[in-house]
Amino acid sequence: MNLKPLNDRILVQRTEGMDQSKGGIIIPDSAKEKPMEAVVAAVGSGKLLKDGSRGAMPVADGDRVLFGKYSGDEVKIDGQDYLILRADDVLAVIED
């Protein structure tokens, strides 16, 4: 894939949700909620500031992030589903 998001946008790929509940019940695909966790696939160059410089991006390629439930725009690239978010839509970075 050869794609670079513009400005303060981030391209992420959702992680897979769990197939079973904590009680052991198998959840069908139609009843699963979309996960709010993703892995960053690409980042833009940063927001253009009033003085003409670029702001630093809070995430980097490969980071695991949490984002809002209704954030971003879904896109399909090379047969895979991705989400394009603004840097402000990222709620947290998950550190291992």
Secondary structure, 3 states (H helix, E strand, C coil): CCCCCCCCEEEEEECCCCCECCCCCECCHHHCCCCCEEEEEEECCCCECCCCCECCCCCCCCCEEEECCCCCEEEEECCEEEEEEEHHHEEEEECC
